Amino acid sequence: MLELDDVSRSVGGETHISDVSLTLARGSLNVLLGPTLAGKTSLMRLMAGLDQPTAGRIRMDGADVTGVPVRRRNVAMVYQQFINYPAMTVYENIASPMHLKGIGKAEIDAAVRRAATLLKLEPYLDRTPLNLSGGQQQRTAIARALVKNADLVLLDEPLANLDYKLREELREELPRIFAQTGAIFVYATTEPHEALLLGGTTITLSQGRVTQVGPTADVYRRPADLLTARTFSDPPLNVLSLEKRGGVFASTSGFRVAVPQRFAALQDGPWQIGIRPHALRPWSGRPEATRLKGRVVLSEVTGSQSFLHVDWDETRLVALLRGVHRVEAGDPIELEFEPDDMLVFSPDGRAAQACASTPLAA
């Protein structure tokens, strides 16, 4: 078990990590999710022992390792860049950490071939990294981390430099691979989609602070605050500033949306309404849906999806629609969403579920 207790790190008066407390169990997959400069790499370096905290303690299986350098810890790291030994074969690259430990030849061979099978590298064991594709090189780096039999495996955006097809393939395989080891895995990513595919536990980060920790699906469906909801939304979350008046949320221009039953106890007054881009759809005329009338600012078609940037009621919205929608800048457009798809936050950004029992001043 890896435990971080109120860990902080400052460099030159600038805070990189602030008051982070986490408990990561053996055999767990933990996703660090946040935008660039959120603190993901800084936090992983503290976990590994590459950097030391300026405050707080770090424990591994109950032992205090706060001041223990990385060379004295059983840690493996995989980076965004492919880091392999170019003069060695794939086999030798994978085996290298075991050779350093003085492990016997037969045990090394068994471990290398087991890792190669997991990562589908058997046909390439006699090749050197320069004769591999990018995906095969990254598989080699991951295999080397696995055979190290580390207590803690840190993966810092390991798929970012791969093409789309390879990323999708490895995203599907990695949870299966992780499940077959007893290590603690920590995987850093900027992509909400990747976090959802990997599952496990997600830790959302913003400006060096942890905003929420929990099962990935729960953090996505029930963000604790607006900051977490924004972190877990790509394209960006749409946020409408509305006022609750009895059974409706309303804008100053007259837009109205029914308050879902689970929010009925909220106090009247201002609230922030979050709508994910994929929750917006072309207007169908269904009475249970809420209609938004706007004007297209920009239309982007990517494969089987269309991104529409729409001006609505002095607010810029983004809709992610299935299929190809041929619209031009300046065209009027009608969209809809289900009231039950709304995320509701107080003016200071707290999730409404946490506020329902504590009325806020209007």
N, C-alpha and C positions, 0 to 999 in steps of 0.2 A: 504494500500500500504506500502510495506517495501522498504526503500531506504538506501543504503550504499553509502556514499560519501567519496571517497579517503581513505578507511579504510585500516589500516595496523596494524599488531601486531608483536612485537619482544619479544623474551624471552631469557634472558642471552646473548644478543648480536646476537642471531640468528633470522633471519626474517622468520616468519611462513606464514604471509599474507602480500602482498605488493600492496598498491594503488588500492584497489578493489572498483569500483563504479558499483552499480547495482540498478535497479528499478524493483520490483516484484509486480505485480498487484494481487488484491484479486481474488480468484477463479482460479488462475493460477497454473499449474504444471511445476515446474522448476527442471531440472536434472543437478546436479553437476557431471561432467564426468572428470575423471582423474585417473592416476595410483596411487598406494599406495604412501603416503607421498606427494601427489600433493597439499594438503592443504584443502581437502574437509571437514574433521571433524573440523579442526581449524576454518574454515569459518562458519560452522553451529553453533559452540559454541559461536562465536561472535554474530550471528543473534539471538541466544536464550538469550544472557545475562549471560551465564555461564562464559565467559571471557570478558574482556574489551579491546578495541583497544588502541594501543599506539598512534595512530593518526587517524584523520577522525571522521565522525559523522554517527550515525545510527538513522533513524527516522521511526516511525510506524504511519501511517495515519497522517503525518505531525508533530507529536509530537516527540521531541528529547528524545530518550530512551538510549542514549549512556552510561550513567552511571547507568541505572536502572537494578537491579539484576533480575535473572530469576524468583524468587518467586513473583515478582511484575509485571510480564508480563503474558499474556495469550498465553502460548506456550505449545505445546505437542511434545514429542520426542519418536521415536521408534528406537531401536538400533539393531545391528546385532545379539546380544545375546538376547534370549527370557527373558524378564524381567516381571514376573508376581508374584503375591503374592501366594506362594504355599499352604497356609492353606485356601485360599478363593476359592469358586467356580468360574467358568467362569463368571456367572452372577455378582457375587460380585466384581470380578476383573474389569469388564467393568464399573460397577456402581461406583467404588471407587472415581474417581475425582469429581463426582456429589455430593456424600455424603459430601465431604470436603467443598463444596460450600453451603451446607444446602438446596439443592433443594428438593422439595416435592416428596413423594414416587411415586405418580402417574406419574409425569413427568419423574422421573428416570426410571420407568418401561417401559414407552413408548420409551424413548431414547435407553435403552439397547436392547430392542427387535427389534427396527429399525436397530441398528448397527449389531445385531446378524443375521438379515435377509440379510443385505448387504454382510456380510462376511461368510454366510452359517454356522453359529454356533448354530442355534436353537436347534439341537439335543444334544448339549453338555453343555448347560447352567448350569446344576446341577453337572457337573464333576469338579474335581480339576485339575490344570494344569499338575500334574504328570501323570494323566490318559489320556492325550492328545498326539497326534503326534506332531512332531516339527512344522509342518505347521499350525496345529490348535492352538498351543501355540502362534505362531507369529500372527495369525489372531486375537487372543484375545488381544494381545498388540496393534494391529492397531485399533481394535474396541474401546479400552479404550481411545486411542488418539482422535478418532472421536467424542465420546460422550462428551469429555471435551469442545467441541465447541470452540476450540482455534482459535485465529486469524492466528497463524503460526504453521504448522505441519512439523516437521523435521524428515526425515527418513534416517538414516545413514546405508546404505547397509543392509536393513532389510531382504533381501532374501538370503544373502550369505551363511548361514548355512543350508539351506534347500536342499533336494535332487532335482534332475533335474526336475522331473515331477511336484513337488509342486511349484518350482520357475516359471516354464512356466505357470502354472495355475494362480498363483497370479499376474504375470506380465500382463496377459490378463485382469484380473479383476480390478486391481488398478486404471487404468484411468477412468473406469466407476464409481468406488466408489468416486474418487476425484471430478469428474464432478458434483456430487450431493451435494457438500458442497461449502460454500463461502470462505473457508480458503485459505491461501497461502500455497502451498505444495512445499517443497524442498526435493528432493530425491537424495542421493549420491550413485554413483556406479562407479566401475572400468571397467564395461563392455559396450563397444559400442553397442553390440546387445541389451542389456537391455534398453539403452537410445532410440534406434530406436523403440523398442516395446512400450515404454511408451509415446513417442511423446512429446507434449508440447514444452517448451523452453529448450534448452541445453546451459549450461555454461561450457566451457572447461577450465580446470585448469592445470597449470604446475608450479611446484616449488613456489606455493603460489600466482601466478599471473593468472588473467583471460586472456585467449588468444582470446576467441571469445564468443559472445552471440547471439542467434537467434533461430528461429524455428528449431527444431531438424533436420528435413530433409534438410533444407538449409545449416546448419553447416556441415552436412555430405557430401552433394554434392558439396558445394563451400567453403571449408576451406580457411580461410584468410591467412594462412601461413603453412609452412611445419610442424611446431610443432603441430598445431591443427590437421592436417591430420594424423600425427602419433598417436596422442591421440585418434582419432576416427577410428582407424584401428586395428582389432584383427582377425587373425594373423597380425604381424607387416607389415607395408607398405613397398613395394619394392621401392627402390629409385635408379634410374640410372642417372649417370652423363654424359650428352650428350651435344653436341654443335650444335646450330642451324646454318645451312648453306643453306640459301635460303629456299627452300620448304621442307627440311628434318632436322630431328634431327639425328646426327651421333655420333658414338663412334670412338675412335682412332683405333680400330681393324677392322673397316669397316662396323659395324652394322648400318642400316639406317631405320628410320621410318618416314612416311609422316607427316608433320606438319598439324594438323587439321585447318580448315579455321578460326576458332575463334582465333587462335594464329598466324595467318599469319603476323600480324603487328609487332610481336616481333622482337627486334633487333637481328641480328646474334651474336653468342657468346655462352658462357656456360650457361646451364640451368639444373635444377634438375627435373627429370621426376618421378612422383609417379604412381605406378600401384598397385592397391589393389589385394591381393592374389586371391580373387574370380574372378577377371577379366582375369586371365590366364586360358587357356583351352588347351586340347590336339590339336596339329596341325591338321587342317582339309583340308588344301590345298586351302582354299578360297583366291582369289587374294586380297580382300580388307582387310584381316587380316595381321598382322605383325608377322613373325616367329622368335622365339628364340630357338637356339640350345644350349643345355647344357648337364650336366651329373648329375645324381641323387646322392645325398649325403646321404639322409635319406628319408624313406617312412613310413608314419604312417596312418593306416586305422582306422577310428573311425566311426562305424556305417555305414551310407550311404555316408560318405565323406572320401577323401584321402588328407592328407597333404604331399606335396612333397617339400623337401629342395633340391635346384638345384644350382650347380655352373655354372654361365654363365659369360664369359668375365671378370673374376676376381671379380665378384660380387655374393654374395649368395642371391638367390631368394627363396621365399616361394609361392607355388601354392596351392590353396584350390580347389580341383576338386570334382565334383559330382560323386558319385558311387565309386566302389572299383577298384583301379588301382594297379595291382600286378607288381611292379617294384622293383629292387634290387639296393643297393648301387653300384655305378660304371656304371650303365646302361646309355647309351645315351638316351636323350629324346628331343622331339621337342614340344614346346608350342607356343601358339599364343595369341594375344590380339588385341582389336580394338583400333586404334589410338584415337578415340573419348572418350575412357575410361581413357585416360591419365590425370593426374593432373600435372600442370607445375608450377615450382617455380624458382625464381631467385637464384643465388648463395648464397645470404644472407637469403633465405627462404621465401621471399614474394610471394604470389600467383600471377601467371602471369596475371590474369584478372586485378589486381591492377597496374601492371607494363606496360601494353600494351601502355598506353598513355604517359609513361615516360621512354624513352629508357635508358637502363643501359649500362655502359661501358663494353666492351667485356673483 
